[in-house]
Amino acid sequence: MEILIKPLVTEKMTILGDKLNRYGFIVDRRANKLQIRSAVEKMYGVTVVSVNTVNYHGKRKSRYTKAGLLTGRTNHFKKAFVTLAGDDKIDFYSNI
């Protein structure tokens, strides 16, 4: 099971990374905090202090088109906020 799906690179997460040494990831919905901690430590070579998770439920969406009303929903997903120890940093832009 692939634990880390993608990092959250937003303005808010960049500020949290600078101030509190905290980084965000979209993770697999079945992953628990221990699996997320080991995946981040293994992938980035850092020490994780804490992991906080949030489950998001997909919202219902509808839009009007020429064919009529289309309804659906967005996907469910899970976010993980990882706090790193000491001077550890994660640079998401290093391989661009």
Summary of the structure (lengths in Angstrom):
residues: 96
radius of gyration: 16.6
end to end distance: 25.8
largest distance: 56.4
contacts: 225
relative contact order: 0.25
helix: 23%
strand: 41%
